[in-house]
Amino acid sequence: MDETQVTVNDHAAAAFAEQSAGVVARRLNFGLADRRAALSRLESAIRQNEGALVAAMASDFGKPEAEVILTELVPVLQEIRHASRHLRRWMRPRRVAPTLVSLGTAARVRPEPRGVCLIIAPWNYPFSLAIGPLVSALAAGNSAIIKPSEMTPATSAVIARLVKDTFSPDLVTVIEGGVEVSQALLALPFDHIFFTGSPKVGKIVMAAASKTLASVTLELGGKSPAIVGQDADLKRAALWISFGKFANAGQTCIAPDHVFVHSSVKADFLTALRARVTKSYGEGFKSPHLTRIVNDRHAERLSDLLKDAVDKGAKVTFGGAAQDCRMSPTIIEAMTPEMEIDHEEIFGPILPIIVYEDIEEVTRRINERPKPLALYIFDKSLPRVDQIIAATSSGSVGVNLTMAQFTHTGLPFGGVNTSGIGAAHGLDGFRAFSHERAILSNHFSSLPMVFPPYTPGVKRLISVIKRILG
Ligand code: NAD
């Protein structure tokens, strides 16, 4: 191990030790009022740093101010408000009705803080995906170490300063850096790891957690399909798919990756989609409303995906231009399974359109692939929508909309298998960071009547119990 890694490991271990030392004190003293106060301090810090965050995300990847406010700040502020409002109820132990065997006892479930938590965040929503989970971690009474993404360094620096100015490091601290920092942190015995990122790194995180048996929440990615059925409102489908795919330049985990469109409405849908994309991003890659691709590596990855598709017969029917780290909203047709773009999560502003005749072809194709994080269905026929939902699996479903399921604080947000394990947001986020401790208290339980020695009388009683309950 070289000297730098030793320093990184020491730094991670020291931060972890500092938070671990306070676990018992937090269990006893970090109650409703203190948790609400911590959330309120976080809210004020976000409001004070709004300008710095807007500037940082503009510098990191040209994210328009409106999009920073809408997709980074509002969701976190909303989470804070929702958690503060409901926290008293969430924290309250839940009574559980007695069963026949447990007559004479009292049962309750007490949500308890897990302890010291690790939050590892990706770059694509670098603020909300680092601080959103922190809201749930604090609401549930934990301390947390946050490792933001090294790919958005200006935003990471603002997050680090904001946290340093708001919390003492024994409650929340930020450790900036790349893979080496992540790995140093993952080697420590955290009580919970909340990871947002790619399925590939998700597997590395889960393998690391298996060494200490830390619980995990994995918010991962994949290819989320949209379906435009024969009865869809095509203008509405175009409006939402354009926003979902091209906001943040398609660098969104729940962006529609590709669209299945029924053959009978393909031409009209594409006309509506082109009109909508032109209205939103008329100047193509020069549009001030379009976020940049995060770095040269990803820009190259996207142009390679496009080139591979075109070389193998795909047609670019809209957009296609790119310069430096900017890429125009692009629509391609005639995608085939030989193309890499058919398998890799696109994570950029390229939208393949696939024509279908029979919805069963579509559900079969979805079911042959890893379970998506999101599935979008555009159709006015509710029975057909329900049929598609019933025939498939995905982390979430948007019906006649895209992306907005992320913003509903009452809905669990998460994937399924390769797109994720566990859920975030609101009560589900609180539960992810809590241990549901079962407590059974004896008042006058009659169970000792069946304790040994197993005399004939006891055995008769056990067989009566078996007859009633078995
Ligand atoms: P990533 O998996 O490459 O990186 C995420 C984090 O893991 C970063 O902080 C990074 O430093 C760290 N990391 C990278 N390699 C590591 C390694 N070998 N060992 C330990 N840690 C490592 O993901 P990304 O490129 O930042 O983000 C894009 C991916 O995240 C996409 O797949 C996207 O779908 C997914 N995503 C999912 C959600 C969700 O809520 N489900 C949200 C945003 C992004």
Residues whose N, C-alpha, C, O or C-beta is under 5 A from the ligand:
A	BS01	NAD	I120 A121 P122 W123 K147 P148 S149 E150 G177 G178 V179 S182 Q183 T196 G197 S198 P199 V201 I204 E219 L220 G221 G222 C253 S419
